Amino acid sequence: MSRIEIQEDRCKGCLLCTVACPVDLLRQADRFNAMGYKVVEADPERLEECTGCAACAKLCPDCCITVYRTAKKAKEG
């Protein structure tokens, strides 16, 4: 299962990642980080929907998103 990690201490809440996510997995959280920004979080009820496309991480101007992709099985034959 692919997944992402967000470094909330670096997030400035620009929400660009929420627009980039093709499955609308990301949203603005209700909490603030130490800098006073509302952070972004992955919807905890939909974590298994992450495709590992990394669009969110590529668009993040503060490089606070790390994507972990599920390894694909090698084709047999």
N, C-alpha and C positions, 0 to 999 in steps of 0.2 A: 504494500500500500504506500503510495507516494504521500508525502506530507511536507509542510513548511514549518519553519520556526521564525518568529518575529522577535527581534531584539527591541523590546519596548522602550528601553532607555534611550535608544537612538531615533525612534520614530517621531516624526513631527506632525503626524496626522494629516498629510496632504491628500490622502485618499486616492492617489493615482493607482495604487495596486487594486483597489476595489473595482475600478473601471476596467483594468486589464484582465481580471480573472474571468475566464470563459464560462465558469460554472457558478459565478456569484457566491463564492465561498467566503470572501472577506467582507468585513463590516467594521464600522467605527464602534469602539467599545465605550462603555460608560465611565471608564476610569481614566485617570490622568497619569502621565509619567512625571519624573522629578523635574523636568523642564516646564511642566504645565501644559503639555499638549495632550489632547485626547488621542489615545493610541488606536491602532487597528488590530483586530483579532480575527481568527478563523472561527466560523460558526461551529461550535462544539458538537452540534447535532448532525453536522454534514461533513465531518472531517474525512470520511472515506471517499468522498466525491473528488478529492484533489487528484488531478491528472498528472501532476508533475511537469506541467508545460513550462514553468519558470517565467511566465509572462509577468507576474507580479514582481519577481526579483529583478528582472531586466529593467523594469520601468521605475523601480524605487530609487529616488535621487539620493537617499541616505544610506543605501546598501544595508538595510536592516533585515532583509529577508533571505533565509537560507532554504533551499529546496532540496529535499531528499527524494530521489526517484526510486521506484520499485524496479529491481533488476528484471529484465525480460528474459524469459526462457529461450534457450537456443532452439532453433528449428531442427527437427530430426528428419533425416531422410537423405 
